């Protein structure tokens, strides 16, 4: 079933080269990450390619992307902070983890 899942995500990738070089270990990791995460990473990479006007020769081979680099393109969900507009009380951020 790892192979079936991989076939599905492979179809969405823009530069389909060296398919046979994608390891079984990588296919398992892709499967475990789930379709939403993997296709999200593919779409993020495609968006980057389009934004930068990357020519085909500089687009990663599918094998490179799926064996090693797809995690670089997973987008973290945006954190939504709830604010109370009707209240003039200051918002307490003491329980929010700060990342620097």
N, C-alpha and C positions, 0 to 999 in steps of 0.2 A: 504493500500500500504506500510505502515511501515513494516508489517509482511513479505511481499514478499521480500522487500529489505533485511531485516534481514536474511531471509532464505538463500539468496544468499551469504552474507558475512559469515554467520555461517559455511557454507560448506568449507570455506577456512581456518578455524581455526583448529589448531592441536589437541587440547584437548577438545573435545565436551562433557562437563559435565555441568549439571544444566541449561540446555537450558530454562526450564520453569521459572527460577528465573530471567531472563533478563526482566527488567521492560518495560512497554509501553513507559515510559518517555525516557529511554535509547534508545529504538528502534527509537523513533522520532528524538533524537539527532544524532544518526548514519545516519539516512536518510538525515537530514539537512546538515550534514558534507559532504556527497556525497561519492560515491563508490570509487573514486580515493584516497581520504583521508583515508577512513576506511581500504580499502585493502592495502594501503601503510603502515598503522600502523600494520596490521596483518603481512605483509611481513617483516617489521622491527623487530617485536618480534620474528618471526621465524628465522631470520638471527642471532639475539642475542642468541637464544636457541642453534643454531648450532655452533656459535663461542665459546660459553661457555661450550658446551657439556652437557647442562642441561638434567638431567634424567627426565623421564615423571612425576614422582611423584612431581617434583618441577615446572612443567609447570602450569601456572595459569589455573584454570577452565575457560571455555568459558564465564560463567556468570560473573566471576570476571573481566575478560578482557573487555567485552562489557558493563558492568554496570559502571565501574569506571576507568579502567586503559588504555584504548586504546589511549587516548590523549597523554599519556606519550611516545608513540612510533610514533608520527607523526614527520616526518623529514621535517625540514624547507628547502625550496629550497636554493641551494647554490647561494650566491651573486657573480655575475661576474663583476669585475671592468674592464672597457675598458682602455687599454693602447695604446698609439701611439708609436710604435717601431721606426718609421722613424724619429720621432722628439726627440731632446735631451732636450726638455723643461721638467722641473719637473712637476709631476702630482699634481694637486690641490685637496687636500683631505678636504678642509675646509667645504664642503657641505655634507660630509659623517658623518652619525650619529655613534658615538663611543659607543660601549656597553662593559661595564666592568664587 
